[in-house]
């Protein structure tokens, strides 16, 4: 594997073979099974003329993302400004709230 161990613990940008761009902290590398794990993954999106980061999934929590390396085009250390923006978003996120709804007819 091309020096991925040097990126452990750093904010990285990953491009998948399908063209998705994802940022996250490289948490682990499984060289035996060719997987990597990203902590707090975020999708890199275009909003008009701005580049923003958003949730990887809108209907589920994605605290960690395990990706097979055969689906990855490249992984690089994120630019400093992008990494700082990512870390700012991660720090400001609030934990999910469980809503207790009363479904009785009373």
C-alpha positions in Angstrom: 0.0 0.0 0.0 1.4 3.3 -1.0 2.5 4.9 2.3 -1.0 5.1 3.7 0.5 4.5 7.2 2.0 8.0 7.0 -1.6 9.4 6.8 -3.0 7.6 9.9 -4.6 10.1 12.2 -4.6 12.8 9.6 -7.5 14.4 7.7 -7.5 12.9 4.3 -9.4 13.4 1.0 -10.5 10.3 -0.8 -11.8 10.0 -4.4 -13.7 6.9 -5.2 -13.8 5.2 -8.6 -17.4 6.4 -9.0 -16.2 10.0 -8.5 -17.4 10.7 -5.0 -15.0 12.9 -2.9 -14.9 12.1 0.8 -13.1 13.8 3.7 -12.4 12.1 7.0 -9.7 11.2 9.5 -7.9 8.0 8.5 -8.5 5.8 11.5 -7.3 2.4 10.3 -5.8 0.4 7.5 -6.5 -3.4 7.2 -3.7 -4.5 4.8 -4.8 -8.2 5.1 -8.3 -7.5 3.7 -7.5 -4.2 1.8 -9.9 -2.0 3.8 -9.5 1.4 5.3 -11.6 3.1 8.0 -12.4 6.8 8.0 -13.7 8.5 11.2 -16.4 11.2 10.8 -16.6 10.9 7.0 -18.1 13.8 5.1 -19.1 14.2 1.4 -17.5 17.0 -0.5 -20.3 18.7 -2.4 -20.7 21.6 -4.8 -23.3 24.2 -3.9 -23.5 26.9 -6.6 -20.0 28.3 -6.7 -19.0 27.0 -3.3 -17.5 23.7 -2.2 -19.0 22.4 1.0 -18.9 19.3 3.1 -22.0 17.5 4.2 -23.2 14.3 5.6 -22.3 11.0 3.9 -25.8 9.7 4.5 -29.0 11.6 5.4 -30.9 8.7 6.9 -28.3 7.1 9.2 -25.4 7.9 11.4 -22.0 7.5 9.7 -19.4 7.9 12.5 -17.1 5.5 10.7 -16.9 4.4 7.1 -15.1 1.2 6.1 -14.1 1.3 2.4 -12.6 -1.5 0.3 -9.4 -0.1 -1.3 -10.4 -1.6 -4.7 -13.1 1.1 -4.8 -10.7 4.0 -4.2 -9.0 6.0 -6.9 -6.7 7.9 -4.5 -6.3 9.1 -1.0 -4.2 12.2 -0.1 -3.7 14.4 2.9 -6.3 17.2 2.7 -5.2 20.8 2.1 -4.6 22.6 5.4 -7.5 25.1 4.9 -9.9 22.3 3.9 -8.8 20.2 6.9 -9.4 23.1 9.2 -12.9 23.6 7.8 -13.6 19.9 8.1 -12.4 19.9 11.8 -14.5 23.0 12.5 -17.6 21.2 11.2 -16.8 18.0 13.2 -16.4 20.0 16.4 -19.6 21.9 16.0 -21.8 18.8 15.3 -24.2 17.9 18.0 -24.9 14.3 18.9 -28.1 12.8 17.5 -31.1 13.3 19.7 -33.6 10.4 20.2 -37.1 11.7 20.1 -39.6 10.0 22.3 -43.0 10.2 20.6 -46.2 9.1 22.3 -48.2 7.2 19.7 -51.2 6.6 21.9 -54.6 7.9 20.9 -55.4 9.4 24.3 
